[in-house]
Amino acid sequence: MKTSKQAVLILVSSPFLWIGAAGALVSISAYYLLYSGHLQPLAGLADALHLGIYVFPFLALILASSICLVMSGLIVGTVRYCRKLIEKTAVKPPEHPQ
């Protein structure tokens, strides 16, 4: 039980994973709020400033980069876990009795 808990902690310890997850959450939430009409005043302001055509591509860029960060965070966590396993299971040289 203790080793599986340590394995999970090593896998999710990468900051890339958490930054990516937060970015994806913000992007998806912003998409939802824009489509549901909760951010209508902000959308009107963006249209008045002629920035409305850049909002959705920007949110898509944030979502795509967040997914990439999550995947790289999982890869970094997996590499850390593999290194930890290699260190733990490495063959140690025999000690000579003195």
Contacts in CASP RR format, 6 or more apart in sequence:
PFRMAT RR
TARGET T0000
AUTHOR 0000-0000-0000
METHOD contacts of the structure
MODEL  1
MKTSKQAVLILVSSPFLWIGAAGALVSISAYYLLYSGHLQPLAGLADALH
LGIYVFPFLALILASSICLVMSGLIVGTVRYCRKLIEKTAVKPPEHPQ
7 81 0 8 1.000
10 77 0 8 1.000
10 80 0 8 1.000
10 81 0 8 1.000
10 84 0 8 1.000
11 74 0 8 1.000
11 77 0 8 1.000
11 78 0 8 1.000
11 80 0 8 1.000
11 81 0 8 1.000
12 18 0 8 1.000
12 77 0 8 1.000
13 77 0 8 1.000
13 80 0 8 1.000
14 72 0 8 1.000
14 73 0 8 1.000
14 74 0 8 1.000
14 76 0 8 1.000
14 77 0 8 1.000
14 80 0 8 1.000
16 69 0 8 1.000
16 70 0 8 1.000
16 72 0 8 1.000
16 73 0 8 1.000
16 76 0 8 1.000
17 69 0 8 1.000
17 70 0 8 1.000
17 73 0 8 1.000
17 74 0 8 1.000
17 76 0 8 1.000
17 77 0 8 1.000
19 66 0 8 1.000
19 69 0 8 1.000
20 65 0 8 1.000
20 66 0 8 1.000
20 67 0 8 1.000
20 69 0 8 1.000
20 70 0 8 1.000
21 66 0 8 1.000
21 70 0 8 1.000
22 66 0 8 1.000
23 62 0 8 1.000
23 63 0 8 1.000
23 66 0 8 1.000
23 69 0 8 1.000
24 63 0 8 1.000
24 66 0 8 1.000
24 67 0 8 1.000
24 70 0 8 1.000
26 62 0 8 1.000
27 59 0 8 1.000
27 60 0 8 1.000
27 62 0 8 1.000
27 63 0 8 1.000
27 66 0 8 1.000
28 63 0 8 1.000
30 39 0 8 1.000
30 59 0 8 1.000
31 56 0 8 1.000
31 59 0 8 1.000
31 63 0 8 1.000
33 39 0 8 1.000
34 43 0 8 1.000
34 55 0 8 1.000
34 56 0 8 1.000
37 43 0 8 1.000
43 52 0 8 1.000
43 55 0 8 1.000
46 52 0 8 1.000
46 55 0 8 1.000
END
